[in-house]
Amino acid sequence: ALVQYDAREGERLLVEAGSLSGPARRARVEEARAHLVRAKRMGLFDVAALEMQLGAVEGESGRRDAAEGHYRRALELDSELRNARLALADLLVLRGEREGAAELLVELLELEPG
């Protein structure tokens, strides 16, 4: 029950951070990170989604290497997780790794039906 609370609370705080700016946003992102890390340590059923959320938190905090690791782990766990693929592509573009980003986007299009 506590692990589910931490996962939900981390997600809620991350969403809330999106409407804030400056120090308030950074503080909320760090709160979200604490909840999500605790949920990961305790174990969670939807680990791929948790890794995706941790990637978002780390990216928002400027820890791009950590964000990349979480996005890649999310994709290892669920290769069809579209948001993780897109977020990783965005991160690669920011680093100037356009070829890697393009490959991810092509894969994303291949996952789309029709």
N, C-alpha and C positions, 0 to 999 in steps of 0.2 A: 504494500500500500504506500509506503514512504517513497519507494522508487518511482511509482507512478505520479505521486504528488510532485516530486522534484522534476520529473520530465515535463509535466504539464506546466508547472510554475516557470521553468526555464523557457519554455516556448512562449508563454504569456508575456514574460518580461522582455523577450526578444522582440515580439510584436510591438509592445509598448515603447521600446527604445526607438522604433522606427518613426514615432511621432515627436521625438524629442531632439534636441541638438546640444552641442557643446558638452560641458561636464556632466550634465544630467543624463545625456545619452550614453556617455562612456560608463557612468556609474551603473546604469540599468543593464548595459551589456555585460559588465563584470558580474552583476548579480545573476544574470541568466547563465553565464558561464559556470558559476559556482554550483548552481542547481543541476545543470546538465552533466558536469563532471561527476558530481555525486551520484546521479542516476546511472551513469555509465559504470562507475565502480561497483554499484550494487547489482547491476545486471538488469536488463530490460528486454522485453519481448521484441520490439521493433528497433533493433540495434541500428539498422541502416538509416532510419529516419533520425535517430539520435545522433549518429555520426554527421549527418547532413546539417543538423542544427548546430552542432559543435563547430563545424566548418564555417557556418555563417557567423557565429560569435567570434571565432578567432580572426576571420577576415575583417569583421567590423572593428576589431581591436588592433588591426594592423599586423597581426601575426600570420603573415601569408604562408609561410612554410607549414605551420601547424594547420592552417585552413586547408591547404592542399592535401596534407596527409589525411585529414578527416573526410574530405570529398572523395579521395581515392579509395579509402576504406569503405565508405558508403557504397561506392560502385562495385567493389569486390563482393559485398554482401547482397546487393541488389543491382544487377547490371542494367535494369530498366528504370532506375530512379532518375527520371528526366531532370529534376531540379538540381541534383548533384552534378550531373553532366554539364548543365548550363552554367552553374556557379563555377565549376572548375574551368570551363572555357573562358568565362569572364576574368577569372584570376590569371590565367595564362596570357590573355590579351594585355592585362595591366603590366605583366612582366616582359612584354614584347615577344612572347612565344606564340606568334600568330599561326604557325603551321600546326602546332599541337592543338591550339584552340579550334582551328578549322577542322581537324580530324574529329574532335569531339562533337562539333556541330553537325558534321556529316553523319556520324553515328546516331546523333539525336534524331535527325531527319529519317534515318532508316528505321528507327523505333516507332515513328508515327504511322498509324494505320492509313491505308489508302494513299 
